[in-house]
């Protein structure tokens, strides 16, 4: 491919430049960038990840919520149960079987899961860096998206990368980044091997989590079509299609086998509750999907789009002022002094945001770090790149930019209105690629604002402006391990949690160990299934976790039959709230048939908690014993 894209190279005032058309030709050969600097950057990223892992070790996840599933499901598979048939699961099959393999090799241990998550975290950070390097950002700026990712990856809540609410999400995010990287490599070098590797990673993503798998399929389809439109080679088209089919064959084989062994209905409707038309989507999806960010409210969308454009305007103003100061420093020292005052003000605003002070000025700081409405900037980035592909298909950057834009837009559309860093935000799983797009756009805006400077000074200006802002933002997002202050030791490892949980869990685990007769006669509802693993037991039903929509009314009787068949003697009922679904807890807002059956056949004989002087939402686990020695009816 030609690398100039029709852009003049003569000088800093070339008329064909624009904020989103880089003014310089770019050499993407692997040896074109300093190898030693790249390895230093990679080492720095790994070191930062290592320090943060040490600083937050064990302070991840929440064992009262979805994280318990990540312990239980691979352990159940290791005991011979078949996913989907014997164990309910709502994602692709790859992650739990990988976890089960790790359990089988190294033993059932929290450390095994932690190391697995840490490996995915470091791998994702490195792929983000390698992707960023392809867009002429300069080495220092290319590191910033990875640092942003690491600042979120260790959150002391279920939305993190080390011990997340679902390893399917983090594994799929890693596989999606790998697929994107090799698609970009193929676009730059047209080597069939790169497309084959991308297709293989795409197949693994398809086997892992739905939205990431779909994003990879769209990405691969775009690359095949774009390659044909650029080269007009039927032979190359046939080769690319064959390579993609070969790479995607593991996904076809995996789903084909499970569908043949079970049924399409069992997998895609009884387990995948987010499939359109399921009971969950008809009843609870209308609340959870908009709350995660997939909503179309015109006023909100316009407001977010305006703020996104404002963020670029702010960066242009900051960069223009600094460029002017650099250019005229000797002639007009007052201008330089005023600009430095302005820069100091920006730093103070960022520090204010660091301490979570909510003022009008903190909104300004937010908009220059990670703006509200970033999804709309990503849409623009994608549309502009596709326009460049259509107008100048031989441009080196056109197809890679379009590939990045398509992947970001498709994968993050479900959180489009809530795409922002937050400890409690589901979008943590999706944030890093959109932030990379933002860094690319801001870098180009800064270079455009400083177009009167020499190219080297333009790059220096971008690094000097983005570096401190990113560093402060990294500090602002650092996880606080004190949110989970108390260690809890179990037979499979130690983790940190809330004080009441740390004190009550050992009592509950001890009760389960001493009161079971066959290892599957105690039912825990609605959560957490991790208690089964801590106690060395199995769930008496395939639905080990009763959250809204997991069981429709038709399957509640099937659940009751399983409980009866396994002669369940005790039911442990936690006070798990489900505010994220917009309804009342178990028995009041959902699964009323099961709750009434429990009340009819079991009597409350005690409870664990609440502790003295505990908060209103303190952890409580009630104990229900079967009313008769005969199996419950």
Secondary structure, 3 states (H helix, E strand, C coil): CCCCCCCCCCCCCCCCCECCECCCCCCCCCCCCCHHHHHHHHHHHHHHHHHHHHHHCCCCCCCCCCHHHHHHHHHHHHCCCCECCCECCCCCCHHHHHHHHHHHHHCCCHHHHHHHHHHHHHHHHHHHHHHHHCCCCCHHHHHHHHHHHHHHHCCCCCCCCCCCCCHHHHHHHHHHHHHHHHHHHHHHHCCHHHHHHHHHHHHHHHCCCHHHHHHHHHHHHHHHHHHHHHHCCHHHHHHHHHHHHHHHHHHHHHHHHHHHHCCHHHHHHHHCCCCCCCHHHHHCHHHHHHHHCCCCCHHHHHHHHHHHHHHHHHHHHHHHHHHHHHHHCCCCHHHHHHHHHHHHHHHHHHHHHHCCCCCHHHHHHHHCCCCCCHHHHHHHHHHHHHHHHHHCCCCHHHHHHHHHHHHHHHHCHHHHHHCCCCCCCHHHHCHHHHHHHHHHHHHHHHHHHCCCCCHHHHHHHHHHHHHHHHHHHHHHCCCCHHHCCEEEEECCEEEEECHHHHHHHHHHHHHHHHHCCCCCCEEEECCCCHHHHHCCCCCCCCCCCCCCCCCCHHHHHHHHHHHHHCCCCEEEEECCCCHHHCCCCECCCECHHHHHHHHHHEEEEEEECCCCCCCCCCCCEEEEEECCCCCCC
